[in-house]
Amino acid sequence: MSFLEEISKKILVMDGAMGTQLMDRGVRPEDCFDAVNIKKPEIVLAVHKAYVEAGADIIETNTFGANRIKLLDYGFEKKVHEINVAAAQLARKAIGAKGFVCGSMGPLGKMLDPLGEVTFDQAYEAFAEQAKALEEGGADVVSIETISDLQEMRAAVIAVKTETKLPVIASLTYDDGEKTVYGTTPEVAVAVLEPLGIDIISANCSTGPDGILRIAKRYLAATDLPVMVMPNAGMPELVGNQAIYKMTPKQFAAYAKKFVELGVRIVGGCCGTNPGHIRAVKSAVSPHPPTPSPSGRGGEEEPRRSAAGSSAFASRTKVVEVKSGVPLLIGERINPTGRPAFQAEIKAGKTRIIRQEAQTQTKAGADLLDVNVSVPDVQESGAMHEAVKAVSAASEQPLCLDSPNYAAMEAGLKTFCGRVLLNSVNGKKESIDKVIPLAKKYGAAIIALALDEKGLPQTADERVSIAERIVMSAVDKGISKNDIFVDCLVMTAGVGIAGCLETLKAIPKVKEILGVKTVLGISNVSHGLPERSKLNALYFQLAVSYGLDAAIVDVTDAEIRKTIKGYGVRGKGYGDREELLKEFKAAVEKVRRSGKPAEKRMKEISLSEYRKAGLSGYQDVRKAVIAGDSELVEALVRLALEKKMNPQRIIDQGLLPGMEVVGKKFNKKEYFLPQVIESAEAMTRGFQLCKEKIPKGKIKVAGKVLLATVKGDIHDIGKNIVKMMLENNGFAIIDLGKDVPPEKIIEAAKKERPNVIALSALLTTTMVEMGVVKEALEKAKLNIPLLVGGAVVTKGYADRIGAVYSLDAVGAVALAKKIMKAAKK
Ligand code: THG
């Protein structure tokens, strides 16, 4: 029978202390105990046999310090394999097939980063090396024990789970405050270690059986995992120069009985125990059938994980539970997007803003802290490592690691001592293949983004069907539905609210059909718009009314805080949904119309009045474009053409200068995205009318531009504005669309021979595709100027890849013109 099958049927007794037994047989305290396995194996064998004789079902190997970091102190660091294999074989020799061999793995004896010098990877390697040797020597299970640093335990558990097939016992040691010396409680240990796939949770050493009894109760209340205890024989008393454990076998066995009655499955002994104690334990617990744990768990057929419970997040010292009906608040402020000073700090390797944002958001009530450090030209995994350390020092809250970069995700997962939410996996094959195994390995919950190769979904049903694919893959890889948060993705209301409403509709569908939780990045909704707080708060409230379980929001924002408190997002009612919808629509309408007060009034002038007034100059056309008033632009241009004004001059002196002003207003944040779009549309309308009047051959073609949003990027708002601007400036456009692979760009460039190739990207991750295109152009010997732009693109990046950079669409036109001029010379 396998070890795990056996413990589901029967209480097992583990052996007792090893060190004192070795010393009784002549080993000196200053000797390397682990080396005795190969120097004097007969001594170790004798101790094992004494415990087998006493009735132990499990014999622990004499390998508590047999890792390369500890063995270095004795010059035995090259003997890790030999010692551990020999030790496992000795234990097997003693117990044979009658019982089990448990490989003992103690602490490394040096502190881990950030408190000490040992890195996560070094700890992982040391534990992996030892565990593999124990497995090779025939161990049935390993016990990672007497650990007080949860980070060291994480490294060890992940190493054993990844590198061997052995079941894992995770045994921490607590002080009398029922915390480890690093501040970890039994509940935190469960929240962090259970998702890593440990098989048994345990407490050993510590303060004697009384203290461990309280720990065992807390374990049993927190998890359905089997619980093990290995107490000391009471508290040591100092007699002369020696610590003496005075608890008798009889007293010790009385505790063992209590443990088993509580529901503990394995009892053994730590410091101060000897074969006498183990013999007494064996007779006290033997007749006892396993007591079901408080949550009613019994036989082996039941799921081992607490699958029914809600998911929990944790830091080294704090558990955050996800409750139904109360949205989890994820603070969004550790994110450098749109914040030049923050970006500069990350580039310089500083963490001042990160620490500040961590503190203020924690004070404001954030449950989790989103950590996003994506900045162009910065090695993101290094930045993530530093950011996670900084946040952990400034706040006790667990983290939501927000990155599209797999290496950065893994860096964050290693560095954070706790249980995180991983943000995010999307429906693309590569993302599923990379992110889900990371989440599984590091025990993270995941955000599943409703987005795939085809881009952003339009309808609620499309969102559900992408989410379904991700959820199925995740569940297939062993991730519980409790640990999946689907993000139905909301985009800016600046391009219309239809999409925002589809996102809302998808929330209850996803929950009902897929049985998972939901999350949204609320602030996206107001991107490029004024009065963001108001819109964000309204949409937040709406989303909660549709059943949203978690929200990435600015918890420090006054409107959001009012919403959380006043409207009772965390309490009872959420407000009337229909009312909220009306309010949201009105608010969006209002901001879409605002931003151009004086000019707007022009619309009230009727065409006949206008005729009488004789207003028809280029000035008026220009103003109407600035006002974004398509109707008026059309009227003015028609009248101007009626009067036989030169169409080319209407374009050059009315329409285009108007659009230039709009571009400037956009840069000064007087205008936002919706106004720019409206003005561009107005200009296009006027442009079409003028073009009809210009004889075919006489239309000035300013140049030919090949346009594309790069591979992997489905954001084409920016590219479309550039297109409109270029077209209206007389450029002929070949628009390859969004998510365009470099091969396609090269192919089109060869065929069309454009004067300029212009590329757009919104994301840091996809921006690098611009460099790929540049290289491909060079390889194909296509000497065509490359123009780049988009949210995250910088002049520095453009310089580096040998492209020219434009901040916005107006600049793009100017640059395209400049390129044409230069080419003519
Ligand atoms: N889904 C998931 N994760 C996400 C998002 C999502 N992470 C990122 C984002 N969207 C949510 N977080 C933010 C953070 C900041 C802003 C918007 C969303 C923001 N910042 C201002 C800007 O860019 O102009 C900065 C303003 C300032 O100076 O403070 O708008 O949807 N899963």
Boltz pocket constraint, residues with backbone or C-beta under 6 A from the ligand:
constraints:
  - pocket:
      binder: B
      contacts: [[A, 332], [A, 333], [A, 335], [A, 337], [A, 338], [A, 339], [A, 372], [A, 402], [A, 423], [A, 424], [A, 447], [A, 449], [A, 487], [A, 489], [A, 490], [A, 520], [A, 521], [A, 522], [A, 523], [A, 524], [A, 552]]
      max_distance: 6.0
